[in-house]
């Protein structure tokens, strides 16, 4: 394989999801000649089958929940009627409204050439595109960024071929064909996707069973956080089966749906369903781009260094295909490094900063985390103190009827330096932004405490947890002196 003496493009980006779009945008903004190749819909999983449709579904479900709870505020409503086709229409309208931001036309205007088709790396510098419109186009590039995303993991369960199972990618098309929510819905997998869908569909009227093989849902989170989510889902009618292993599926003649057989401590249980969703994680999409021919894979995954580079320094990856975090905001974060390292890595390169990676689970109440949890701190041997504030005491939470949750902060023992934060509560994903900024710029709890927060807002919870830390670290000797001093002044 001989390196070309000159190139058609500075950069070719394979994949039009969050990572690919941002990589192409940044590269075009600094006047590189860029081609982006995407076979499917622009916007990738996030826009079409992930973040956007799932959050639109969650919002519809929240309206149903609010209607049921309105009596607590003196507004008595009957049980809401779920117009499921209208729910799905809202989801489609949300996607359609956001679509222009990720469109071919917009990126053409930004200076990015967009090819609709399937890409294949012929050699380390050459990409062949089988165009959707017919024919092919072969281009050389000085650098290539792989942003091909991820796809649902589907284990080979016995009998799976006998049922029409769904994944987070395929459920939207199926649900768009339904007149009513599925009567009996089984969700396999107690991670973020499974929990979000379980609560939303239960609120929309489905009988939901959530099956998780581990002893808790949201296994990566602290026990008190996952317990709070489990309680919330249970209150919404979700039946949670932890410590239950999926064994096999059985089809049912002459009707949709089927049976999932699960096992717990040797006992088997049959779960009948009308629809089943596999939410068992996502794996990097690396099968169709000629990557094996270039020896870029290691056990089915791209092997990357800290600069997002493969064994060929000019071939990089970003987003879900790169890992280790499969978040849209991480894809955008990595995209800057991918673009800069691809274009200028031979002059100056930058290692990806993973020091602060926030995440959220959009259940109700929401969960948001950043930095170390108790679990990860213990695993890493990091000493810490815990300060907690229960949101049930917050004035705004009381008047809003949103008293479930807490703010938990891990700090360096004896100091206000923040090591990590976990928030469970209304709009937790918004509340945690203050802590992300503080940690990024080395601001401690004293700085948060001394910042004016608007009353009455949920954001006061951040100030109050800082106040709890301050009280726990009040200087005892000085307080004793002040007690004596003030008594003396009274006399």
C-alpha positions, -999 to +999 in steps of 0.1 A: +000+000+000+017+031-012+008+065+002-005+089-025+017+119-033-014+142-032-049+138-019-084+146-030-095+157+005-079+168+037-104+147+056-130+120+050-155+114+078-174+081+077-208+085+095-233+113+099-242+110+135-232+134+163-195+126+162-192+127+124-212+159+120-193+178+146-159+165+132-169+176+097-183+210+110-151+218+129-128+207+100-148+228+074-148+258+098-109+258+097-110+256+059-101+219+054-117+202+024-140+176+039-162+149+027-188+132+050-202+098+040-235+086+054-256+057+040-287+063+062-304+092+078-284+122+088-282+128+125-275+092+133-290+072+162-294+103+185-318+121+162-336+092+147-338+063+172-321+074+204-321+106+224-347+127+206-375+101+201-370+086+236-371+120+253-402+130+233-418+097+244-408+104+280-424+139+278-457+124+265-457+099+294-450+127+319-481+146+308-502+115+314-486+111+349-492+148+357-529+144+347-532+115+371-515+135+399-534+168+393-559+160+420-531+166+446-532+203+434-570+206+435-574+200+398-595+168+396-591+150+362-604+116+350-579+089+340-563+103+309-571+087+275-539+078+257-541+086+220-511+065+211-509+074+174-508+111+185-480+102+209-460+087+180-469+117+159-454+140+185-422+120+183-421+123+145-428+160+147-400+165+172-375+147+149-387+166+119-382+199+136-347+191+146-337+174+113-327+206+094-298+211+119-283+179+107-293+180+071-273+175+039-283+210+028-270+226+060-237+209+059-233+217+022-237+253+032-211+249+059-186+237+033-189+200+038-194+177+008-219+150+018-221+117+000-251+095+006-238+059+004-218+031+020-182+037+026-154+011+024-117+017+031-098+002+002-064+011+017-053+034+045-058+065+024-086+056-001-123+053+005-148+039-020-184+050-017-212+030-031-237+058-037-273+053-028-282+069-061-261+043-080-225+042-090-195+047-069-170+074-060-134+068-049-116+095-030-082+098-013-077+117+019-048+128+041-068+117+071-099+096+078-123+097+109-145+068+116-177+078+132-199+048+124-217+047+157-231+016+176-259-009+173-280-028+198-265-059+213-287-090+205-275-122+222-284-154+205-312-165+229-328-198+221-361-192+204-355-156+197-362-162+160-397-173+169-407-138+182-407-104+167-384-088+192-377-050+193-346-030+201-341+007+208-335+011+171-366-007+158-393+000+184-402+033+169-414+019+135-433-008+153-450+015+178-460+038+149-481+009+136-500+005+169-534+020+178-528+016+215-498+010+238-487-026+240-509-043+267-481-065+280-446-052+275-414-070+286-381-051+287-349-071+290-321-051+305-321-027+335-297-001+322-306+035+313-325+027+281-345-001+298-354+020+328-364+050+307-386+030+284-401+010+312-413+040+332-426+058+301-446+029+288-460+021+322-472+057+324-488+054+290-508+023+302-487-007+294-483-035+319-445-035+321-420-061+334-384-051+336-360-081+337-324-076+349-299-104+355-279-085+382-291-079+417-300-043+409-309-020+380-285+007+369-257-014+382-230+012+375-246+037+399-244+039+437-268+017+456-289+046+470-293+061+435-304+028+418-327+021+448-344+055+443-350+047+406-363+013+414-387+028+439-399+054+413-405+028+386-423+005+411-446+034+421-454+038+384-464+002+381-433-014+366-427-049+379-389-052+383-374-087+383-337-085+394-315-116+396-335-131+368-316-145+338-333-147+304-332-184+293-352-187+261-381-174+241-412-192+228-434-181+200-472-183+204-492-196+173-517-173+156-510-141+175-484-115+180-461-116+210-446-146+228-432-159+260-399-152+277-387-178+302-365-164+330-347-181+358-341-171+394-321-193+417-332-224+398-368-215+395-382-207+361-409-181+354-428-176+321-435-141+311-461-136+284-458-105+263-474-087+234-441-069+227-406-074+240-377-049+238-341-060+242-322-032+259-289-051+266-264-024+257-249-013+224-218-025+205-195-006+182-206-008+145-175-020+127-186-047+103-190-030+069-163-005+064-133-026+054-117-023+088-107-059+091-088-057+059-066-030+074-062-049+107-078-021+127-099-044+150-091-061+182-118-086+193-144-068+173-135-033+185-113-005+173-080-003+191-073+034+197-047+053+216-053+083+238-055+106+207-083+085+191-058+071+165-058+036+152-026+017+142-025+042+113-020+076+129-040+093+102-071+070+107-090+081+138-124+073+154-149+092+175-183+087+191-199+054+200-177+034+177-147+047+197-160+043+232-155+042+261-186+063+267-216+061+245-232+095+251-240+121+224-223+148+244-192+126+245-193+121+208-193+159+203-165+162+228-144+136+211-151+152+177-130+182+185-100+160+193-106+138+162-108+168+139-077+186+153-056+154+156-066+143+121-057+175+105-027+186+126-017+156+146+017+154+129+024+189+142+006+190+175-018+164+190-041+164+220-050+135+242-088+133+249-098+147+283-120+122+301-116+137+335-152+150+338-178+130+320-214+138+331-242+114+325-280+113+331-308+088+332-340+105+322-364+087+345-386+107+369-371+118+392-340+122+369-306+110+378-274+129+369-238+121+379-203+135+373-169+126+386-165+098+412-193+079+428-189+060+461-185+028+441-158+041+417-140+060+445-138+028+466-127+008+435-099+033+429-089+035+465-097+072+468-106+085+502-136+107+504-163+124+526-200+124+518-223+154+521-259+150+513-290+172+511-325+156+508-346+175+483-378+168+503-368+198+525-365+222+496-392+249+494-396+247+456-397+210+456-425+211+483-447+235+463-441+216+430-448+182+445-414+171+435-399+161+468-382+128+458-345+128+456-312+141+470-279+158+462-248+138+472-213+153+470-180+135+475-152+157+486-116+153+497-115+146+534-114+179+553-115+200+522-142+214+499-127+201+467-154+182+448-146+147+437-180+137+424-217+144+425-248+123+422-282+140+420-316+124+420-345+148+415-366+170+393-344+183+364-312+167+379-296+168+345-299+206+346-289+210+383-256+192+379-243+217+353-232+240+382-211+212+397-196+203+363-185+239+359-172+241+394-152+208+390-138+218+356-124+251+370-114+240+404-141+257+424-151+240+457-182+239+478-173+272+495-176+290+462-210+274+455-222+284+490-211+320+485-230+322+452-265+337+453-291+312+440-326+325+431-354+316+456-374+295+452-357+272+427-345+237+426-310+250+422-309+260+458-303+223+466-268+228+453-262+257+477-278+238+506-256+207+502-227+231+503-241+246+534-244+211+550-207+206+542-198+240+558-217+232+590-200+198+593-166+216+590-173+246+612-141+255+632-151+244+668-124+265+685-134+297+668-171+290+675-163+285+712-144+318+712-173+336+695-197+322+721-176+337+749-170+369+730-207+375+723-216+367+760-190+393+771-205+419+747-240+413+761-227+420+796 
